[in-house]
Amino acid sequence: MIDVATHVRIFEADPSDDFVTKRIAAVKALATKFGKENDVETLLGFANGIAAASSNAGQLPDALADVIEKAIRHESTAFVKAGHEVQLAAVGLMALGQAIAAAKPASTLSIIDVLANGAWLGLGWQVASPNARLEALRAAVLQAARKHSLASAAAARVRAGVPDMKTGAVAEDLSDAVEKTDEAANRSIAALRQNAILDREELDFLWWALSDYSDLNDAQFSALSPPVAAVAAALEGAQMLRRLPAEAHKHVLLRHVRAHEPLTLAELLAALGEARAAMSGLTYAGRAAKFPRIFGALAAVSTGVVSSDPGKTSLGEWAARLLAEAGFMRVWELLPGGKV
């Protein structure tokens, strides 16, 4: 869990017990609010805004600043957001970390999975904050988000036990036989369908990996330049997924990543050359542009424009990042109504 008493010192050098108690209550209320929202776009808006503010407190979106201000003011009636941008950013970041740390991995995509993946991608897309205490909080939330994301991706792929069909007792005149038979059959069928989705994903991903062929570029991955092969493999591999990518998917992807010097994002785009245009169809351009902290690499590959750059990064890390971003987009695409 997030130690609020420690992290309030980001914005209050010598806090009183009452001050800490009120900020603990505000963080708890915000964490609860975040955990009740089921619209993916809204959840990513929370994560993207807080990620931006964790490196520059002034970048907190006005709407999100108002939400955080309201939570703090509920406990401290004299509080106003003007001049307290660092406090707003820190409280929002603590609330995001609290919501993630309190949750357990689930077998299906959850609200916290969306928040955790958004936080992992968003907070990982930045250099260290010059504010050492704020940086310590960012690192703690980033670690919690990564841990939850990977645990949830693994839990989502555990095959369900298929229960035996047990209709139980039925009325002597068999008036409820159909209802009870359907109920028993549906439990077994639901488990079989769930397992079939996971089996299909696994087979598709492994056949794709073994084929060593890029449909985007109409060539073997091994025949492409290392940057083009790495980016194409990440984007194409993500299309095989039905759940958020796990560590195993990254390891398989890295089979298509060859040795190459570290690159900035701008250098990576330059290395893609004309191949980038063919890749843009798999970058979910509209969605990526809305959340540049979370989907920064996808947005850049889509448009060819770098809005922010985390610096020199290995080709393997770029590929893993793009798999995580595009894999999330793929799963989001499969959600009815974009809600969890």
N, C-alpha and C positions, 0 to 999 in steps of 0.2 A: 504493500500500500504506500501511497505518497505521504511523506512526513511533512505535513503542512507547517508544523512548528519550526522546522528547519528552513523551509523554503520561503516563509513570509519575510525572512531577513533579506531577500532580494530587494524588497521595497520598503522595509521598516527595520532600521538597524537595531532597535532595542524594543521589541514588541511587549506589551503587557499581556497578562493571561486573558483578559477580556478581548483584546484585539485578536489574539490567536484563536480563541473560541469562536468568535464571530466569523473569522475567515474559514475556519473548519466547516462551519455550518453553510457558508456560501459555496464552498467547493463541493460539499455533499449535495446541495440542492442542484447545482449545475450538472454534476455527474449524473444525477437522477434524470434530469431533463434530457441530456444527451442520449441516455440509454432508453428513452421512451420514443424517440423519433424513428420512424421506419422508412422514411423516404431517403433513398440512397443519395440523391443529389444534395439534399439538405445536410445529411450527415457529412458528406465530403466537403461541403461548404464550411462546416465547423472545423474539420481537420485542416483544411487548406488555410483558413484564416488564422488559426492558432499557430500553424507552422510558420506562416509569414511573420507573425508577431514575435515568435521566439527568437528570430534573428534581428528583427527591427520592430520594436514595440509600436512605432507609429504606423505600421502597415496593417494593424487590426481593422478589418472592415467595420464600418459604422454600425451595421445591423447587429453584428456579433458583439461589438463593444457595448451596445445597448442591452443585450441579453445578459452580459456579464455584470454590467453596472447595476441592473435590476436585482440580480442575485445578491450582490454585495450590499446594496442599499436596503434590502429587506432586513438585513442584520444590523447595518450601520446607517441610520437614516440621514446622516449628514454627508454621506459620501457622494461625490460627483466625479464623473469620468475625466473632465478637463484637468490636465496636468498630472493625471495618474495613469498614463498609458502603460508604464512598466508593471504596475500592479494589475491592471486589467489583463495584460498578456500572461503574467505569472499565474493568476488565479484561473484563467482559462486553460492554461497548460496543465496546472495541477488537477483541474476537474477532468480533463481528458485522460490524464494518467490514472486518476482514481477510478473512472468508469472502466477502463481497460483492465486494471489490476484486480478489480473485484469480480471479474467475469471468469467463467470456466469455458474451455473449448467445447463446441457443440458439433453434432454430426451434420447439421444443416447450417447454411449461412445465416448468421445472426447480426443484429444491430451492432454489437460490439466488434464482430469480425470486420465490418465495414469501417468503423472508427479506427480500429487497430491497424488495418492495412493502410488507411489514409494517413494515419499518424506516422507509421513506419516509412512510407514513401515520402511524405512531406517533410518530416524532421530529418530524414537522411539526405535530403536534397539541399544541403546548405553547409557552409563552413562554420566553424565554431564561433559562438557569440563572444564579443570582447568582454561582456559582463560575465565574469567567472561563475557567479552564483546562478544566474539564469542559464548558463551553459550546463551546469551540473544538473539542473532540473530537466533541461531538454534531453540530456543524455539518459537520465533515469526513465523518462517517458518513452524515449526511443527504444530503450532496451526492453521495457515492458510490452510495447507494441510489437516488436519483432518476435518476442517469445510467444505472445498470444497468437500472432498470425501464423507462425509455423506450426504451433500445436493444433490450431484449428484446421489447417490444411491437412494435417495428418489424420486428425479425428474424422474429418469429412470423408475419408477414403476407407474407413473400417467397414467391412461388409456386415450387413445386418443379418442376424439369425432369422431363419425362415421357420415360423411356428407351424406346427401340425394343424390341419383343419379339424377343429372340434366344434361340432354344431351344438352339443349339449342337448338337454331335454327339449322336446317340442310338444305342443299340445296333442292330445289323442286324435283330434280331427285333422291334424297337420296344418292348421290354419296359419301357424307362424313358421313353418318349415322353410319357406323361401327366404324370409327375412333373416333367420338365424344362419342359414347356409351361406347367404351372401355376406353376412358379417364375418363369418369364419374364413370364407374364401378370400375376402378382400384383405384381411390381415396378412395372409400368406403371399398374395399377389403383390401387395405394396412392397414387401421386403424383396421379392424377386425382381421387381422393376427397379428398385433402388440399386440393387447389386448389379443389374444389367447395365445401368448407366455408368457405373464405375468401371465395370469390365470393358465396356465399349471405349471409354476414355483411355484406359490403359493400353488396349490393343492399338487404337488409332495412333497414340503418341509413340509407342514403340515401333510400329511399322513405319511411321514417318521418320523416326530417328535412324532406323536401319537403311532406309532407302537412299540416304545421302543425296536427296534431290530437292532443289528449290523450285517450286512452281512459279513463284514470283519472278524469278530470273531465268526460268527454263534452262537450268544448268545444274550440274552437281555442285553441292556446296564446296567440295574440295577444289573445284575449278574456278571458284570466285576468289576475289581478293579477300584477305582476312577480315577487314571491316565490313564489307558487303555480306560476306557469309555469316558473320556473327549477328548482324542486325536482322538480316532476312530470317535466319533460324529462330531468333527470339520471337519475331512477329508471327511467323508461320506456325511455330510450335504452340503458341498461345491459342491458336484457333482450334486446337485439338482438345482443349480443356473444358471440363464441365464443372469443376470446382476450382477454388483458388490454388495457384501453383504451390507445390511443396518443394522441399530441398531436393528430393529425388529428381524432379523435373529439371531443376537447375543443373544437376550433375550430368543428366543426359544431354541437355543443351550444350554443355561445355565440350562435348565431343566435336562440335562443329566450330569451335573457337581455336584458332591457331595463334602461335606466338606473334606478338606485335608490340611495339612500344606504346606506353600509355598515351592517351589522347584527351584533349579537352573536348567538350561537346562541339564546339565550332570546327575543330580539326576532324572530328568524326564525321560531321556532315560533309565537309569538303572531301573526305576520303570516299564517301558514298557516291559522289558524282552524279551521273545521270540515273543511276539505279535507285536513287531516293524517290523519284517520281513514281516508280512502280510500287514502292512500299507504302505510299501515303494512303492507299485504300484500306490498309489494315491498322491505321493509327487512331481511328475514332476521333478525327480532328476536332469536331465541334465540342465534344465532351472534354477532350484533353485541354483545349484552350480555356475552358472555364475554371480549371483547377491547375494552374501552371506549377504550383509547388509539388503537387502529387503526381502529375503526369508530364513533368517537364521534358523528359526525353522523347516521349511520344509526340508532344506538341512540336518539338524542334524538328523531328524527322518528318512530320506532316507538312510543316510550313517552310522549313529551311531557315527559320529565324530562331536565334538563340536569345531568349529573354533573361535567363539566368544560367550560370554555369558553375557546377561544384568543383571544377578544376581538373587537373590531369587524373585520368582514371584508366585502369587496365581495360583491355577489350573484353575480358571475361566478365568484369564487373558491369560494363555497359550492357552486355548481352543479358546478364542476370536481371539488371534493372528494367530493361525493356520487356523481358518475360513477365516480371512482376506487374508492371504497368498494364501491358496488353492482356495479361491473364485476368487481371481484375476487370478490365473493360469487357472481356469476353463473358465472364460470369454475370456482370451487370446486365449485359445484353439479353441474357437468358431469363432474367427475373420478370415475372408478370407485373406490368405497371411500374417497373423500376423500384419496387418496394420489397423489404425483407420481413 
